[in-house]
Amino acid sequence: MEQKTKSVTNNFFLGFSLGLLVPLLTFVFFNAEAYRHLSMGEFFSMLRRKHLLSALLSLCAVPNLGLFFLFMWKNNYKSGKGVIGATVIMVILVFGFKFAF
């Protein structure tokens, strides 16, 4: 009989937290590389002034696609669902920033 082992990486909360962490790290990396002369506050002010905050946030969610496919390739479907959930939260934030700022 085949014994099923519980995978530590097949976890909704792992996928959800990584799905939120990866776009945040992408945003910080973009700030550090492209606008290193600006502080984080000045960077946010510049993005709001130029109405680019929602566009940059949506681009920062693109690496979640690679994370999702990695989980699917490893048959970690619960983690993939977590990444999708985090991406939906990002979409809601992008729409909120688009119409609020």
DAMONOR-V744286 format. One record per residue. N is the residue number from 1. RES is the residue in one small letter. D_LAST is the distance of its C-alpha to the last C-alpha in Angstrom with 1 decimal. Layout:
# DAMONOR-V744286
N RES D_LAST
N RES D_LAST
This chain:
# DAMONOR-V744286
1 m 58.7
2 e 55.3
3 q 53.5
4 k 49.7
5 t 48.0
6 k 44.7
7 s 42.2
8 v 40.1
9 t 37.4
10 n 37.2
11 n 35.0
12 f 31.8
13 f 30.4
14 l 31.2
15 g 29.3
16 f 26.3
17 s 26.1
18 l 26.7
19 g 24.1
20 l 21.5
21 l 23.2
22 v 23.5
23 p 19.8
24 l 19.3
25 l 22.3
26 t 21.2
27 f 17.9
28 v 20.2
29 f 22.8
30 f 20.5
31 n 19.4
32 a 23.1
33 e 24.4
34 a 22.1
35 y 20.7
36 r 23.5
37 h 23.6
38 l 20.2
39 s 19.8
40 m 17.3
41 g 15.3
42 e 15.6
43 f 14.6
44 f 11.2
45 s 10.8
46 m 12.0
47 l 9.8
48 r 6.5
49 r 8.7
50 k 10.0
51 h 7.1
52 l 9.5
53 l 8.3
54 s 8.7
55 a 11.8
56 l 13.3
57 l 13.0
58 s 14.7
59 l 17.3
60 c 18.0
61 a 19.0
62 v 21.7
63 p 24.3
64 n 24.4
65 l 26.4
66 g 29.1
67 l 29.2
68 f 29.6
69 f 32.4
70 l 34.1
71 f 34.3
72 m 35.5
73 w 38.1
74 k 39.3
75 n 39.5
76 n 37.1
77 y 35.6
78 k 34.3
79 s 32.4
80 g 31.0
81 k 29.9
82 g 28.1
83 v 26.2
84 i 25.3
85 g 24.1
86 a 21.9
87 t 20.5
88 v 19.7
89 i 17.8
90 m 15.8
91 v 15.2
92 i 13.9
93 l 11.5
94 v 10.4
95 f 10.0
96 g 8.1
97 f 5.4
98 k 6.0
99 f 5.8
100 a 3.8
101 f 0.0
